[in-house]
Amino acid sequence: MEPLKYIFYFFLVVFIGIQFIRPAKNDGEVITDHSFVNNIETPQNIRNMLSNACYDCHSNSTKYPWYADISPVSWYISGHVEDGKNKLNFSEWQKYPLSERRKKLEKISDLIKRRWMPLHDYLGQHPEAFIREDELESYSEWFANLEID
């Protein structure tokens, strides 16, 4: 039994030690001069959908759950948020070239229609992000038909 006790203590010390290694939080402003909703007339239902289903991973501000302060979960969430922001950041929308914004609108429409966004593992912890069937087509069409210049 002695070796098991030492193994347990070793992993306990490692677990406690990694709690001091924390990634920076994504806690900037969602709505900026460059943000999507500040530069595109956006209906309230679309604003609500963006806030509930998109901004945590695709803006400069994330609402973190309580368990996001526990390593190594914090590392996973941080990496996920950084990856999402690298693909699309609604807080920095106007900084994208026009051609890229148009492509992103097509991609948003397609991903919503296929139910690839929001991600299924995100929906498990954030039921408010679920897009109902009756909303799915209208959201997808709104992004697909949005004219920008």
N, C-alpha and C positions, 0 to 999 in steps of 0.2 A: 504493500500500500504506500510505502514511503515515496517511490518514484512518481506516483500519480499526484501526490500532494505537491511535490516540487514542480511538476509540469503545470498544475493548476495555478500555483503562485507565479510562475513565470508568465503565463498568459494573462493573469490578472495585472501584473506589473506592466506588461506590454500594452494592454487595453487602457490602463490608466495613463500611461505615458503618451499614447497617441491622441489623447484628448487635448493635449497642449498644441497639437499641430492642426490648425484650423485654416481653411481657405477664407479669403476675403468674401464678404457678403455683397450681393448685388442690390445695393440700397440707394440708387440714384433716383432721379425723377422719371416717372412714366411719361408725363406730358411736358414736353419741351418745345422750344421754337421749331424744332425739326421733326416733331412727332407726327404720326399719321393723322390723328384726330384734329390736330391744330392746322393741318394743311389740306385736308380733304373733308368736305361736308359729309358727316357721318351720322346716320340715323341712330337714335337712342338704342334700338335693339342690337345694332351692330356694335356700338360702344360697350354695351353690357356683355355681349359675347366675347369681345376682345379682352375685357377686364376679367371675366370668369374663366376663359379657356385659353388665352394666349399670353397675356402679359407676364406671367410668372417666369416663362422661359424665353420670351421674345420681346423684352423691354429692359430698361435700365433699373427696374425695381421688381424684386421678388418677395412675395409673402411666404415666409418660411414656416413650415410646420414645426412643432416642438422638437421632433426627433432630428431635425436638421442640424442641431448642435452636438450631435453624438458622432464622433469619428468611428468608423470610416464612412458612415452614411453621409456625413457632411461633404466628404470628398466626391462621392457619387453625384449628389445633388448639384454641387458646384460645377462639376464637369458637364453635367447635363444642361445646366443653365448657360454655361459658356458656349457649348455647342449650338444650342438654340439661338443665342444672340448672334453667333457668327453666321448663321444661315439667314436670319431675319431679325431685325431689331426695329419694332414699331416706334421706339423713342427717337430713333435716328433716321426715320423714313426719308426725309428730304435730302439727306446726304448721299443717298444712292443716285447714280445717274438715271435719267428718265427711262432709258431702255431697260435697265435692271429693275426699276420699279414696275414696269409693265410685265416683265417676266415673273416677278414675285407675285403680282396680282393673279396671273394665270395659275401659278403654282398653288397659291392659297386656295383658290377656287377648287382646283383639282383635289388637293389634300383633304379639304372639308368634305367634298362630295364622296370621296372614297372612304371616308371615316379613318383616315390615317392621322389626322390631327383633330383634336388633341390626342396624344398618345394614350393607349389603353392603360398603361401602368400609372399614368398621371390621373386618369379618370377614377381609378380605384381609390385614390386618396382625396380626390376633389370631385365629388359627384355634381357640384354646381357647374362644372365645366362641360357636362354632357350636353350635346346638341340634340334636341328632340327631332324626330323624323319630320314633323311638320315644319321645322325651322331649317332643316338641312339644305333643301333645294333653294330656298330664298336667300340664305347666306351665300351659298356657292354662286348663285346667279349674280348677286349684288357685286361680289368681287370680280367676277368674269366680265360684267358689263360696265364696270367703273371706267369712265373716261378721265385720263389724267394728261396734263401737259406741263 
